[in-house]
């Protein structure tokens, strides 16, 4: 693959036509930033849970970067996390549950994407109540390797934070795998701090930043 520079990419608002490309990026970065395809037999399952719902339900907080090979990264978010997850239960998950079989709660029988298929039917968000007052908004960001190292990750996330702040949000949080050290370092450079909450999954970390 040829080397690309910062000027080879542009940022814009996401729209529904970007869903296939964003689903692909979600899978290609779904294993701590690496390709999660070998662990999944459904190429859309991660996108259903981590990007499609945002572009459909809160498109004003979704942005993509275009590059020589098409969409190369995205950021998405929700202004009010509680309301967003309530809308997911009413407007997003029912249609998925109607067509994605539930593998059941017995993890010993799961194969490939079954853990995510189970999550569709028994959705658990990572929104501890302790965040609601100061950090009610949340976001997700993923970039393909070709778009990394040029400052676009920072620009995408700062754009999201500016949009959320303009909409009145006091703060943003993101969930990160505890062993995803590059992502944790990236968020710290953006001024985000690690929060400890008693009901957080021990495998994860919450990074947060006040917006106003």
C-alpha positions as a Markdown table, in Angstrom:
| # | Residue | x | y | z |
|---|---|---|---|---|
| 1 | Unk | 0.0 | 0.0 | 0.0 |
| 2 | Unk | 1.4 | 3.4 | -0.9 |
| 3 | Unk | 2.2 | 5.9 | 1.9 |
| 4 | Unk | -0.4 | 8.6 | 2.5 |
| 5 | Unk | 0.0 | 12.0 | 4.1 |
| 6 | Unk | -2.4 | 14.2 | 6.0 |
| 7 | Unk | -3.5 | 16.0 | 2.9 |
| 8 | Unk | -4.8 | 12.8 | 1.4 |
| 9 | Unk | -7.7 | 12.8 | 3.8 |
| 10 | Unk | -10.8 | 15.0 | 4.4 |
| 11 | Unk | -13.4 | 14.9 | 7.2 |
| 12 | Unk | -17.1 | 15.3 | 6.8 |
| 13 | Unk | -20.5 | 14.4 | 8.4 |
| 14 | Unk | -21.4 | 10.7 | 8.1 |
| 15 | Unk | -24.6 | 9.6 | 6.4 |
| 16 | Unk | -26.4 | 6.4 | 5.8 |
| 17 | Unk | -24.5 | 5.7 | 2.6 |
| 18 | Unk | -21.4 | 5.3 | 4.8 |
| 19 | Unk | -22.8 | 2.3 | 6.7 |
| 20 | Unk | -21.1 | -0.5 | 4.7 |
| 21 | Unk | -17.7 | 1.2 | 4.8 |
| 22 | Unk | -18.0 | 2.0 | 8.5 |
| 23 | Unk | -19.1 | -1.6 | 9.3 |
| 24 | Unk | -16.0 | -2.8 | 7.5 |
| 25 | Unk | -13.7 | -0.5 | 9.5 |
| 26 | Unk | -15.4 | -1.6 | 12.7 |
| 27 | Unk | -14.5 | -5.2 | 11.9 |
| 28 | Unk | -11.0 | -4.5 | 10.7 |
| 29 | Unk | -10.2 | -2.6 | 13.9 |
| 30 | Unk | -12.3 | -4.7 | 16.3 |
| 31 | Unk | -9.5 | -6.7 | 18.0 |
| 32 | Unk | -7.7 | -4.0 | 20.0 |
| 33 | Unk | -7.2 | -2.0 | 16.8 |
| 34 | Unk | -6.5 | -5.1 | 14.8 |
| 35 | Unk | -8.5 | -7.1 | 12.3 |
| 36 | Unk | -11.3 | -9.1 | 14.2 |
| 37 | Unk | -12.4 | -11.0 | 11.1 |
| 38 | Unk | -10.7 | -14.3 | 12.2 |
| 39 | Unk | -12.8 | -14.3 | 15.4 |
| 40 | Unk | -16.2 | -13.6 | 13.7 |
| 41 | Unk | -18.3 | -15.4 | 11.2 |
| 42 | Unk | -20.7 | -12.4 | 10.7 |
| 43 | Unk | -19.0 | -9.5 | 9.1 |
| 44 | Unk | -21.7 | -7.1 | 10.3 |
| 45 | Unk | -22.1 | -8.0 | 13.9 |
| 46 | Unk | -19.6 | -5.5 | 15.4 |
| 47 | Unk | -21.0 | -2.7 | 13.2 |
| 48 | Unk | -24.5 | -3.5 | 14.4 |
| 49 | Unk | -23.4 | -2.8 | 18.0 |
| 50 | Unk | -20.8 | -0.1 | 17.7 |
| 51 | Unk | -21.4 | 2.2 | 14.6 |
| 52 | Unk | -24.6 | 1.6 | 12.7 |
| 53 | Unk | -26.8 | 2.5 | 15.7 |
| 54 | Unk | -25.0 | 5.8 | 16.0 |
| 55 | Unk | -25.2 | 6.8 | 12.4 |
| 56 | Unk | -28.9 | 5.9 | 12.3 |
| 57 | Unk | -30.0 | 7.3 | 15.7 |
| 58 | Unk | -27.6 | 10.3 | 16.2 |
| 59 | Unk | -26.2 | 11.2 | 12.8 |
| 60 | Unk | -25.4 | 14.7 | 14.0 |
| 61 | Unk | -22.6 | 13.3 | 16.2 |
| 62 | Unk | -21.1 | 11.0 | 13.5 |
| 63 | Unk | -18.1 | 12.0 | 11.3 |
| 64 | Unk | -15.9 | 10.1 | 8.8 |
| 65 | Unk | -12.7 | 10.8 | 7.0 |
| 66 | Unk | -12.4 | 10.0 | 3.3 |
| 67 | Unk | -9.0 | 8.9 | 1.8 |
| 68 | Unk | -7.7 | 7.6 | -1.5 |
| 69 | Unk | -9.3 | 4.2 | -0.8 |
| 70 | Unk | -12.6 | 5.6 | 0.5 |
| 71 | Unk | -13.8 | 6.0 | 4.1 |
| 72 | Unk | -10.8 | 5.3 | 6.3 |
| 73 | Unk | -12.1 | 6.2 | 9.8 |
| 74 | Unk | -14.9 | 7.5 | 11.8 |
| 75 | Unk | -16.0 | 8.9 | 15.2 |
| 76 | Unk | -19.5 | 8.7 | 16.6 |
| 77 | Unk | -21.2 | 9.6 | 19.8 |
| 78 | Unk | -24.3 | 10.2 | 21.8 |
| 79 | Unk | -25.2 | 13.4 | 23.6 |
| 80 | Unk | -27.3 | 11.7 | 26.3 |
| 81 | Unk | -26.1 | 8.1 | 26.9 |
| 82 | Unk | -29.1 | 7.1 | 29.0 |
| 83 | Unk | -31.5 | 8.3 | 26.3 |
| 84 | Unk | -29.4 | 6.7 | 23.6 |
| 85 | Unk | -29.5 | 3.3 | 25.1 |
| 86 | Unk | -33.2 | 3.6 | 25.7 |
| 87 | Unk | -33.6 | 4.4 | 22.0 |
| 88 | Unk | -31.5 | 1.4 | 21.1 |
| 89 | Unk | -33.8 | -0.9 | 23.0 |
| 90 | Unk | -36.9 | 0.6 | 21.3 |
| 91 | Unk | -35.7 | 1.4 | 17.8 |
| 92 | Unk | -32.5 | -0.5 | 17.0 |
| 93 | Unk | -32.2 | -3.8 | 18.7 |
| 94 | Unk | -35.7 | -5.2 | 18.0 |
| 95 | Unk | -35.0 | -5.4 | 14.2 |
| 96 | Unk | -31.7 | -7.1 | 14.9 |
| 97 | Unk | -33.3 | -9.6 | 17.3 |
| 98 | Unk | -35.9 | -10.5 | 14.6 |
| 99 | Unk | -33.2 | -11.8 | 12.2 |
| 100 | Unk | -30.2 | -12.7 | 14.4 |
| 101 | Unk | -30.6 | -16.0 | 16.3 |
| 102 | Unk | -30.0 | -16.0 | 20.0 |
| 103 | Unk | -27.2 | -18.5 | 20.8 |
| 104 | Unk | -28.4 | -18.6 | 24.5 |
| 105 | Unk | -26.6 | -17.8 | 27.7 |
| 106 | Unk | -24.4 | -21.0 | 27.9 |
| 107 | Unk | -21.0 | -19.7 | 26.8 |
| 108 | Unk | -19.6 | -23.2 | 26.6 |
| 109 | Unk | -21.7 | -23.7 | 23.4 |
| 110 | Unk | -20.7 | -20.4 | 21.7 |
| 111 | Unk | -18.8 | -20.3 | 18.4 |
| 112 | Unk | -17.2 | -17.4 | 16.5 |
| 113 | Unk | -19.6 | -14.4 | 16.7 |
| 114 | Unk | -22.0 | -16.0 | 19.3 |
| 115 | Unk | -20.9 | -13.7 | 22.1 |
| 116 | Unk | -21.9 | -10.7 | 20.1 |
| 117 | Unk | -25.1 | -12.3 | 18.9 |
| 118 | Unk | -25.9 | -12.9 | 22.5 |
| 119 | Unk | -25.2 | -9.3 | 23.3 |
| 120 | Unk | -27.8 | -8.3 | 20.7 |
| 121 | Unk | -30.4 | -10.2 | 22.7 |
| 122 | Unk | -29.1 | -9.3 | 26.1 |
| 123 | Unk | -27.6 | -5.9 | 25.6 |
| 124 | Unk | -25.4 | -4.5 | 28.4 |
| 125 | Unk | -24.0 | -1.0 | 28.0 |
| 126 | Unk | -21.0 | 0.3 | 29.8 |
| 127 | Unk | -22.7 | 3.3 | 31.4 |
| 128 | Unk | -22.1 | 3.4 | 35.1 |
| 129 | Unk | -24.6 | 5.7 | 36.9 |
| 130 | Unk | -21.7 | 7.6 | 38.5 |
| 131 | Unk | -21.0 | 9.2 | 35.1 |
| 132 | Unk | -24.4 | 10.6 | 34.5 |
| 133 | Unk | -23.9 | 14.0 | 36.1 |
| 134 | Unk | -20.5 | 15.0 | 34.8 |
| 135 | Unk | -19.9 | 12.8 | 31.7 |
| 136 | Unk | -23.3 | 11.9 | 30.2 |
| 137 | Unk | -22.0 | 11.8 | 26.6 |
| 138 | Unk | -19.9 | 9.0 | 25.1 |
| 139 | Unk | -18.2 | 8.2 | 21.8 |
| 140 | Unk | -16.4 | 5.6 | 19.7 |
| 141 | Unk | -13.5 | 6.1 | 17.2 |
| 142 | Unk | -11.8 | 3.8 | 14.8 |
| 143 | Unk | -9.3 | 4.4 | 12.0 |
| 144 | Unk | -7.7 | 2.2 | 9.5 |
| 145 | Unk | -3.9 | 2.0 | 9.6 |
| 146 | Unk | -3.6 | 4.1 | 6.4 |
| 147 | Unk | -5.2 | 7.0 | 8.2 |
| 148 | Unk | -3.3 | 6.7 | 11.5 |
| 149 | Unk | -0.3 | 8.9 | 12.4 |
| 150 | Unk | -1.5 | 12.0 | 10.7 |
| 151 | Unk | -3.5 | 13.7 | 13.5 |
| 152 | Unk | -6.8 | 12.6 | 12.1 |
| 153 | Unk | -7.8 | 10.6 | 15.2 |
| 154 | Unk | -7.2 | 13.7 | 17.3 |
| 155 | Unk | -9.2 | 15.9 | 14.9 |
| 156 | Unk | -12.1 | 13.5 | 14.7 |
| 157 | Unk | -12.4 | 13.2 | 18.5 |
| 158 | Unk | -12.0 | 16.9 | 19.0 |
| 159 | Unk | -14.7 | 17.6 | 16.4 |
| 160 | Unk | -17.0 | 15.3 | 18.3 |
| 161 | Unk | -16.2 | 17.0 | 21.6 |
| 162 | Unk | -16.8 | 20.4 | 20.2 |
| 163 | Unk | -20.1 | 19.3 | 18.8 |
| 164 | Unk | -21.2 | 17.8 | 22.1 |
| 165 | Unk | -20.0 | 20.9 | 24.0 |
| 166 | Unk | -22.0 | 23.2 | 21.7 |
| 167 | Unk | -25.0 | 21.0 | 22.4 |
| 168 | Unk | -24.6 | 21.6 | 26.1 |
| 169 | Unk | -22.9 | 18.4 | 27.2 |
| 170 | Unk | -20.7 | 18.8 | 30.3 |
| 171 | Unk | -18.5 | 15.8 | 29.6 |
| 172 | Unk | -17.6 | 12.8 | 27.5 |
| 173 | Unk | -16.5 | 9.3 | 28.4 |
| 174 | Unk | -15.3 | 6.3 | 26.3 |
| 175 | Unk | -14.9 | 2.7 | 27.2 |
| 176 | Unk | -11.5 | 1.1 | 26.4 |
| 177 | Unk | -10.1 | -2.4 | 26.9 |
| 178 | Unk | -7.6 | -2.2 | 29.8 |
| 179 | Unk | -4.9 | -3.9 | 27.7 |
| 180 | Unk | -5.3 | -1.6 | 24.7 |
| 181 | Unk | -2.3 | 0.5 | 25.7 |
| 182 | Unk | -2.0 | 2.5 | 22.4 |
| 183 | Unk | -5.6 | 3.7 | 22.7 |
| 184 | Unk | -5.1 | 4.6 | 26.4 |
| 185 | Unk | -2.0 | 6.6 | 25.6 |
| 186 | Unk | -3.9 | 8.4 | 22.7 |
| 187 | Unk | -6.7 | 9.4 | 25.0 |
| 188 | Unk | -4.4 | 10.7 | 27.7 |
| 189 | Unk | -2.7 | 12.9 | 25.1 |
| 190 | Unk | -6.1 | 14.5 | 24.5 |
| 191 | Unk | -6.4 | 15.4 | 28.1 |
| 192 | Unk | -8.7 | 12.5 | 29.1 |
| 193 | Unk | -8.4 | 11.0 | 32.6 |
| 194 | Unk | -9.0 | 7.4 | 33.8 |
| 195 | Unk | -12.0 | 7.0 | 36.0 |
| 196 | Unk | -12.6 | 4.1 | 38.4 |
| 197 | Unk | -16.2 | 3.1 | 39.0 |
| 198 | Unk | -17.3 | 0.2 | 41.2 |
| 199 | Unk | -19.5 | -1.4 | 38.6 |
| 200 | Unk | -17.1 | -1.2 | 35.7 |
| 201 | Unk | -16.1 | -4.4 | 33.9 |
| 202 | Unk | -12.6 | -5.2 | 35.3 |
| 203 | Unk | -11.4 | -5.8 | 31.7 |
| 204 | Unk | -12.2 | -2.3 | 30.8 |
| 205 | Unk | -11.2 | 1.3 | 31.6 |
| 206 | Unk | -13.3 | 4.5 | 31.3 |
| 207 | Unk | -11.5 | 7.5 | 30.0 |
| 208 | Unk | -13.3 | 10.9 | 30.4 |
| 209 | Unk | -13.0 | 14.6 | 29.8 |
| 210 | Unk | -15.0 | 17.6 | 30.9 |
| 211 | Unk | -16.2 | 19.7 | 28.0 |
| 212 | Unk | -17.3 | 22.8 | 29.9 |
